Amino acid sequence: MGIAIEECKLGKVDGVLIYARRNQAGEAAVLDAIDLDRSRIRAIAEALANRGYGVMRQTKVRAGKVRYLFQARWAGDGPPPRDPLAGLRSELTMPDTSKE
């Protein structure tokens, strides 16, 4: 899989912005997101887990607000899916390959 070298916005699911860290082959090796709505994060994390990702969920307190986050790493056989959010996107966005 290699070390993730580039971070980009992958898309939005239910208003939650999903970021991807791509490896040297350009594959979305690690996905992550943070949001104030626990149910949104949980639903996205469960969907990714059902697709073969290993998912870590956490609760963080930042600036006095509780935020929920997940980080998903491909754990299945072979390379990760070309579009890990296929069928999940509520707002279709094109992947942003620029570094931010």
DSSP file (Angstrom, degrees, kcal/mol; ACC not computed):
  #  RESIDUE AA STRUCTURE BP1 BP2  ACC     N-H-->O    O-->H-N    N-H-->O    O-->H-N    TCO  KAPPA ALPHA  PHI   PSI    X-CA   Y-CA   Z-CA
    1    1 A M              0   0    0      0, 0.0    24,-0.3     0, 0.0    23,-0.2   0.000 360.0 360.0 360.0 -39.7    0.0    0.0    0.0
    2    2 A G        -     0   0    0     21,-0.1     2,-0.3    22,-0.1    21,-0.0  -0.063 360.0 -50.2  85.0 171.8    2.8    2.4    0.7
    3    3 A I        -     0   0    0      1,-0.1    21,-0.4     2,-0.0     2,-0.3  -0.650  58.7-111.9 -84.5 136.4    2.9    5.6    2.7
    4    4 A A        +     0   0    0     -2,-0.3    19,-0.3    19,-0.2    18,-0.1  -0.507  41.1 170.6 -68.5 130.2    0.2    8.2    2.1
    5    5 A I        +     0   0    0     17,-3.4     2,-0.4    -2,-0.3    18,-0.2   0.609  53.1  47.1-119.4 -15.8    1.8   11.2    0.5
    6    6 A E  E     -A   22   0A   0     16,-1.6    16,-3.4     2,-0.0     2,-0.4  -0.993  59.5-154.7-136.7 131.3   -0.9   13.5   -0.7
    7    7 A E  E     +A   21   0A   0     -2,-0.4    93,-0.4    14,-0.3     2,-0.3  -0.863  24.8 160.2-104.1 138.0   -4.1   14.8    1.1
    8    8 A C  E     -A   20   0A   0     12,-2.6    12,-3.0    -2,-0.4     2,-0.5  -0.980  46.3 -96.7-149.3 160.5   -7.1   15.9   -0.9
    9    9 A K  E     -A   19   0A   0     87,-0.4    87,-2.5    -2,-0.3    10,-0.2  -0.700  34.3-174.8 -77.9 125.2  -10.8   16.4   -0.6
   10   10 A L  E     -     0   0A   0      8,-3.0     2,-0.3    -2,-0.5    83,-0.2   0.843  48.4 -77.3 -91.4 -37.9  -12.5   13.3   -1.8
   11   11 A G  E     -A   18   0A   0      7,-1.3     7,-3.3    81,-0.1     2,-0.4  -0.962  44.3 -78.0 162.7-176.1  -16.1   14.4   -1.6
   12   12 A K  E     -AB  17  91A   0     79,-0.9    79,-1.1    -2,-0.3    78,-1.0  -0.936  26.0-171.9-118.6 141.0  -19.1   15.0    0.7
   13   13 A V  E >  S-A   16   0A   0      3,-2.1     3,-2.3    -2,-0.4    76,-0.1  -0.986  81.0 -19.5-129.0 119.8  -21.5   12.5    2.2
   14   14 A D  T 3  S-     0   0    0     -2,-0.4     3,-0.1     1,-0.3    -1,-0.1   0.841 129.0 -52.0  50.0  38.7  -24.5   13.9    4.0
   15   15 A G  T 3  S+     0   0    0      1,-0.2     2,-0.6    25,-0.0    -1,-0.3   0.427 111.1 123.9  82.7  -1.3  -22.7   17.3    4.3
   16   16 A V  E <   -A   13   0A   0     -3,-2.3    -3,-2.1    24,-0.1     2,-0.5  -0.835  60.0-133.5 -96.4 123.7  -19.6   15.8    5.9
   17   17 A L  E     -A   12   0A   0     -2,-0.6     2,-0.5    17,-0.3    17,-0.4  -0.641  19.7-154.4 -78.4 124.6  -16.4   16.5    3.9
   18   18 A I  E     -A   11   0A   0     -7,-3.3    -8,-3.0    -2,-0.5    -7,-1.3  -0.870   5.5-158.9-104.0 130.2  -14.3   13.4    3.5
   19   19 A Y  E     -AC   9  32A   0     13,-2.9    13,-2.2    -2,-0.5     2,-0.4  -0.799   2.8-157.3-105.2 149.7  -10.5   13.7    3.0
   20   20 A A  E     -AC   8  31A   0    -12,-3.0   -12,-2.6    -2,-0.3     2,-0.6  -0.969  10.2-150.8-125.0 142.9   -8.3   11.1    1.4
   21   21 A R  E     -AC   7  30A   0      9,-2.9     8,-1.6    -2,-0.4     9,-1.6  -0.967  24.7-151.0-109.0 116.2   -4.6   10.6    1.8
   22   22 A R  E     -AC   6  28A   0    -16,-3.4   -17,-3.4    -2,-0.6   -16,-1.6  -0.608   2.9-137.5 -91.1 146.4   -3.3    9.0   -1.4
   23   23 A N    >   -     0   0    0      4,-2.1     3,-2.1   -19,-0.3   -19,-0.2  -0.224  42.2 -82.3 -88.6-174.4   -0.3    6.7   -1.7
   24   24 A Q  T 3  S+     0   0    0    -21,-0.4   -22,-0.1     1,-0.3   -20,-0.1   0.758 130.4  57.0 -63.9 -24.7    2.4    6.8   -4.3
   25   25 A A  T 3  S-     0   0    0    -24,-0.3    -1,-0.3     2,-0.1     3,-0.1   0.465 118.6-111.2 -83.7  -1.8    0.2    4.8   -6.7
   26   26 A G  S <  S+     0   0    0     -3,-2.1     2,-0.2     1,-0.3    -2,-0.1   0.551  71.7 139.7  84.6   7.9   -2.5    7.5   -6.4
   27   27 A E        -     0   0    0    -26,-0.1    -4,-2.1     1,-0.1     2,-1.4  -0.598  66.0-108.2 -86.5 146.5   -4.9    5.3   -4.5
   28   28 A A  E     +C   22   0A   0     53,-0.4    -6,-0.2    -2,-0.2    46,-0.1  -0.593  47.1 170.0 -73.1  94.5   -7.0    6.6   -1.6
   29   29 A A  E     +     0   0A   0     -8,-1.6    45,-1.4    -2,-1.4     2,-0.4   0.849  62.9  21.9 -79.3 -36.8   -5.1    4.8    1.1
   30   30 A V  E     -CD  21  73A   0     -9,-1.6    -9,-2.9    43,-0.2     2,-0.4  -0.999  65.5-165.4-137.2 133.3   -6.6    6.5    4.2
   31   31 A L  E     +CD  20  72A   0     41,-2.9    41,-3.3    -2,-0.4     2,-0.3  -0.909  14.6 169.7-115.2 145.4   -9.9    8.3    4.5
   32   32 A D  E     +CD  19  71A   0    -13,-2.2   -13,-2.9    -2,-0.4     2,-0.3  -0.995   8.9 172.3-153.0 159.4  -10.9   10.6    7.3
   33   33 A A  E     - D   0  70A   0     37,-1.7    37,-1.9    -2,-0.3     2,-0.3  -0.979  13.2-156.0-159.3 158.1  -13.6   13.1    8.4
   34   34 A I  E     + D   0  69A   0    -17,-0.4     2,-0.3    -2,-0.3   -17,-0.3  -0.996  22.4 157.1-140.6 141.2  -14.6   15.1   11.4
   35   35 A D  E     - D   0  68A   0     33,-2.6    33,-3.3    -2,-0.3   -19,-0.1  -0.982  48.1-121.9-158.4 161.6  -18.1   16.5   12.2
   36   36 A L  S    S+     0   0    0     -2,-0.3     2,-0.8    31,-0.2    30,-0.1   0.643  93.2  82.3 -80.9 -16.2  -20.3   17.7   15.0
   37   37 A D     >  -     0   0    0      1,-0.2     4,-1.7    31,-0.1     3,-0.2  -0.812  60.2-167.4 -98.0 108.9  -23.0   15.2   14.1
   38   38 A R  H  > S+     0   0    0     -2,-0.8     4,-2.8     1,-0.2     5,-0.2   0.880  85.4  56.7 -61.7 -40.8  -22.2   11.7   15.6
   39   39 A S  H  > S+     0   0    0      1,-0.2     4,-2.3     2,-0.2    -1,-0.2   0.867 105.8  50.6 -65.1 -36.1  -24.9    9.9   13.6
   40   40 A R  H  > S+     0   0    0     -3,-0.2     4,-2.2     2,-0.2     5,-0.2   0.944 112.9  45.2 -64.0 -47.9  -23.4   11.1   10.3
   41   41 A I  H  X S+     0   0    0     -4,-1.7     4,-2.7     1,-0.2     5,-0.2   0.922 113.6  50.5 -62.4 -44.2  -19.9   10.0   11.2
   42   42 A R  H  X S+     0   0    0     -4,-2.8     4,-2.5     1,-0.2     5,-0.2   0.915 110.2  49.4 -61.1 -44.1  -21.2    6.7   12.5
   43   43 A A  H  X S+     0   0    0     -4,-2.3     4,-2.0     2,-0.2    -1,-0.2   0.912 114.1  44.5 -63.8 -43.5  -23.2    6.0    9.3
   44   44 A I  H  X S+     0   0    0     -4,-2.2     4,-2.3     2,-0.2    -2,-0.2   0.925 113.8  50.3 -66.6 -44.2  -20.2    6.8    7.0
   45   45 A A  H  X S+     0   0    0     -4,-2.7     4,-2.3    -5,-0.2    -2,-0.2   0.906 111.4  48.3 -61.4 -42.9  -17.8    4.8    9.1
   46   46 A E  H  X S+     0   0    0     -4,-2.5     4,-2.1    -5,-0.2    -1,-0.2   0.893 110.0  51.9 -65.8 -39.5  -20.1    1.7    9.1
   47   47 A A  H  X S+     0   0    0     -4,-2.0     4,-0.7    -5,-0.2    -2,-0.2   0.914 111.7  46.5 -63.0 -42.0  -20.6    1.9    5.4
   48   48 A L  H ><>S+     0   0    0     -4,-2.3     5,-2.1     1,-0.2     3,-0.7   0.886 110.2  53.2 -67.6 -38.3  -16.8    2.0    4.8
   49   49 A A  H ><5S+     0   0    0     -4,-2.3     3,-1.3     1,-0.2    -1,-0.2   0.887 105.9  54.0 -62.5 -38.2  -16.3   -0.9    7.3
   50   50 A N  H 3<5S+     0   0    0     -4,-2.1    -1,-0.2     1,-0.2    -2,-0.2   0.705 105.3  55.4 -67.9 -19.3  -18.8   -2.9    5.3
   51   51 A R  T <<5S-     0   0    0     -4,-0.7    -1,-0.2    -3,-0.7    -2,-0.2   0.442 131.4 -87.4 -93.5  -1.6  -16.8   -2.2    2.2
   52   52 A G  T < 5S+     0   0    0     -3,-1.3    23,-1.8     1,-0.3    24,-0.4   0.558  82.6 133.0 110.4   9.8  -13.5   -3.7    3.6
   53   53 A Y  E   < -E   74   0A   0     -5,-2.1     2,-0.6    21,-0.2    -1,-0.3  -0.694  55.6-128.9 -91.1 145.6  -12.0   -0.7    5.4
   54   54 A G  E     -E   73   0A   0     19,-3.3    19,-2.7    -2,-0.3     2,-0.4  -0.848  35.8-160.7 -86.1 125.0  -10.6   -0.9    9.0
   55   55 A V  E     -E   72   0A   0     -2,-0.6     2,-0.5    17,-0.2    17,-0.2  -0.931  17.9-167.1-122.2 132.3  -12.2    2.1   10.7
   56   56 A M  E     -E   71   0A   0     15,-2.7    15,-2.3    -2,-0.4     2,-0.4  -0.957  11.0-165.6-111.5 130.3  -11.3    3.9   13.9
   57   57 A R  E     +E   70   0A   0     -2,-0.5     2,-0.3    13,-0.2    13,-0.2  -0.916  10.9 174.8-116.6 146.9  -13.8    6.3   15.4
   58   58 A Q  E     -E   69   0A   0     11,-2.4    11,-2.4    -2,-0.4     2,-0.4  -0.967  26.8-135.5-146.1 158.5  -13.1    8.8   18.1
   59   59 A T  E     -E   68   0A   0     -2,-0.3     2,-0.4     9,-0.2     9,-0.2  -0.978  26.5-176.8-115.8 131.9  -14.6   11.7   20.1
   60   60 A K  E     -E   67   0A   0      7,-3.1     7,-3.7    -2,-0.4     2,-0.6  -0.960  20.7-143.7-128.0 145.0  -12.6   14.9   20.5
   61   61 A V  E     +E   66   0A   0     -2,-0.4     2,-0.4     5,-0.2     5,-0.2  -0.952  28.3 169.6-107.6 119.6  -13.4   18.1   22.4
   62   62 A R  E >   -E   65   0A   0      3,-2.6     3,-2.3    -2,-0.6    -2,-0.0  -0.997  66.6 -10.0-132.5 130.5  -12.1   21.2   20.5
   63   63 A A  T 3  S-     0   0    0     -2,-0.4    -1,-0.1     1,-0.3     3,-0.1   0.847 128.7 -55.9  52.2  37.8  -12.9   24.7   21.4
   64   64 A G  T 3  S+     0   0    0      1,-0.2     2,-0.4    -3,-0.0    -1,-0.3   0.516 116.7 108.8  77.0   5.1  -15.5   23.5   23.9
   65   65 A K  E <   - E   0  62A   0     -3,-2.3    -3,-2.6     2,-0.0     2,-0.5  -0.902  68.9-124.5-115.8 144.8  -17.4   21.5   21.3
   66   66 A V  E     - E   0  61A   0     -2,-0.4     2,-0.4    -5,-0.2    -5,-0.2  -0.758  31.9-174.1 -86.7 126.0  -17.6   17.8   21.0
   67   67 A R  E     - E   0  60A   0     -7,-3.7    -7,-3.1    -2,-0.5     2,-0.4  -0.919  13.1-146.6-121.1 148.2  -16.6   16.6   17.5
   68   68 A Y  E     +DE  35  59A   0    -33,-3.3   -33,-2.6    -2,-0.4     2,-0.3  -0.912  22.1 174.9-115.3 140.1  -16.7   13.1   16.1
   69   69 A L  E     -DE  34  58A   0    -11,-2.4   -11,-2.4    -2,-0.4     2,-0.3  -0.943  14.6-163.8-141.1 161.4  -14.2   11.7   13.7
   70   70 A F  E     -DE  33  57A   0    -37,-1.9   -37,-1.7    -2,-0.3     2,-0.4  -0.980   6.1-160.3-140.3 156.7  -13.2    8.6   11.9
   71   71 A Q  E     -DE  32  56A   0    -15,-2.3   -15,-2.7    -2,-0.3     2,-0.4  -0.987  13.6-166.1-134.2 127.5  -10.2    7.3   10.1
   72   72 A A  E     -DE  31  55A   0    -41,-3.3   -41,-2.9    -2,-0.4     2,-0.4  -0.953   4.1-172.0-119.8 131.6  -10.5    4.5    7.6
   73   73 A R  E     -DE  30  54A   0    -19,-2.7   -19,-3.3    -2,-0.4   -43,-0.2  -0.976  35.6-104.4-122.9 135.4   -7.6    2.5    6.1
   74   74 A W  E     + E   0  53A   0    -45,-1.4   -21,-0.2    -2,-0.4   -22,-0.1  -0.382  43.6 166.1 -60.6 126.5   -8.1   -0.1    3.4
   75   75 A A        +     0   0    0    -23,-1.8   -22,-0.2    -2,-0.1    -1,-0.2   0.341  40.9 101.8-122.6   0.0   -7.8   -3.6    4.9
   76   76 A G  S    S-     0   0    0    -24,-0.4     2,-0.2     1,-0.1   -24,-0.1  -0.182  82.7 -79.5 -80.9 176.2   -9.2   -5.7    2.1
   77   77 A D  S    S+     0   0    0      2,-0.0    -1,-0.1    -2,-0.0    -2,-0.1  -0.504  94.8   0.4 -74.2 143.7   -7.3   -7.8   -0.4
   78   78 A G  S    S-     0   0    0     -2,-0.2    -2,-0.0    -3,-0.1     0, 0.0  -0.206 112.6 -21.8  75.3-167.6   -5.7   -6.0   -3.3
   79   79 A P  S    S-     0   0    0      0, 0.0     3,-0.1     0, 0.0   -50,-0.0  -0.323  76.7 -95.1 -74.0 158.6   -5.8   -2.3   -3.9
   80   80 A P        -     0   0    0      0, 0.0   -52,-0.1     0, 0.0   -51,-0.1  -0.264  56.2 -77.9 -66.9 161.1   -8.5    0.0   -2.4
   81   81 A P        -     0   0    0      0, 0.0   -53,-0.4     0, 0.0     4,-0.1  -0.255  35.2-125.8 -58.5 146.4  -11.6    0.8   -4.5
   82   82 A R  S    S+     0   0    0      1,-0.3   -54,-0.1    -3,-0.1     0, 0.0   0.895 107.0  25.4 -60.7 -40.6  -11.1    3.4   -7.1
   83   83 A D  S >  S-     0   0    0      1,-0.1     3,-1.8     3,-0.0    -1,-0.3  -0.833  70.0-177.1-125.8  92.1  -14.0    5.4   -5.7
   84   84 A P  T 3  S+     0   0    0      0, 0.0    -1,-0.1     0, 0.0    -2,-0.1   0.705  83.9  52.1 -63.3 -19.3  -14.4    4.5   -2.0
   85   85 A L  T >> S+     0   0    0    -75,-0.1     3,-2.7    -4,-0.1     4,-1.3   0.287  74.3 141.8-101.0  10.0  -17.5    6.8   -1.7
   86   86 A A  T <4 S+     0   0    0     -3,-1.8    -3,-0.0     1,-0.3    -4,-0.0  -0.296  78.7   8.7 -55.4 127.1  -19.4    5.3   -4.7
   87   87 A G  T 34 S+     0   0    0      2,-0.1    -1,-0.3     1,-0.1    -2,-0.1   0.308 119.2  76.5  84.5  -9.4  -23.1    5.2   -3.8
   88   88 A L  T <4  +     0   0    0     -3,-2.7   -74,-0.3   -75,-0.0    -2,-0.2   0.705  63.2 108.6-101.5 -25.6  -22.6    7.2   -0.5
   89   89 A R     <  -     0   0    0     -4,-1.3   -76,-0.2     1,-0.2     3,-0.2  -0.269  37.2-179.9 -63.0 132.0  -22.2   10.7   -1.9
   90   90 A S  S    S+     0   0    0    -78,-1.0     2,-0.5     1,-0.3   -77,-0.2   0.665  83.7  37.1 -97.2 -24.8  -25.1   13.0   -1.2
   91   91 A E  B    S-B   12   0A   0    -79,-1.1   -79,-0.9     2,-0.0     2,-0.4  -0.949  88.9-135.2-128.4 110.0  -23.3   15.9   -3.0
   92   92 A L        +     0   0    0     -2,-0.5     2,-0.4    -3,-0.2   -81,-0.1  -0.488  34.4 167.7 -69.2 121.4  -21.3   14.8   -6.1
   93   93 A T        -     0   0    0     -2,-0.4    -4,-0.0   -83,-0.2     3,-0.0  -0.967  35.1-118.4-131.8 150.1  -17.9   16.5   -6.1
   94   94 A M        -     0   0    0     -2,-0.4   -85,-0.1     1,-0.1   -83,-0.0  -0.670  43.4 -96.4 -84.3 142.0  -14.9   15.8   -8.2
   95   95 A P        -     0   0    0      0, 0.0     2,-0.7     0, 0.0   -85,-0.2  -0.322  33.5-136.9 -57.4 137.6  -11.8   14.7   -6.2
   96   96 A D        -     0   0    0    -87,-2.5   -87,-0.4     1,-0.1   -85,-0.0  -0.880  20.3-176.6 -99.2 113.8   -9.5   17.7   -5.6
   97   97 A T        +     0   0    0     -2,-0.7     2,-0.2   -89,-0.1    -1,-0.1   0.444  49.1 106.8 -92.9   0.8   -5.9   16.6   -6.2
   98   98 A S  S    S-     0   0    0    -89,-0.1     2,-0.3     1,-0.1   -89,-0.2  -0.534  75.6-114.6 -78.4 147.0   -4.4   19.9   -5.1
   99   99 A K              0   0    0     -2,-0.2   -91,-0.1     1,-0.1    -1,-0.1  -0.623 360.0 360.0 -80.9 137.0   -2.5   20.0   -1.8
  100  100 A E              0   0    0    -93,-0.4    -1,-0.1    -2,-0.3   -92,-0.1   0.355 360.0 360.0-126.1 360.0   -4.1   22.1    0.9
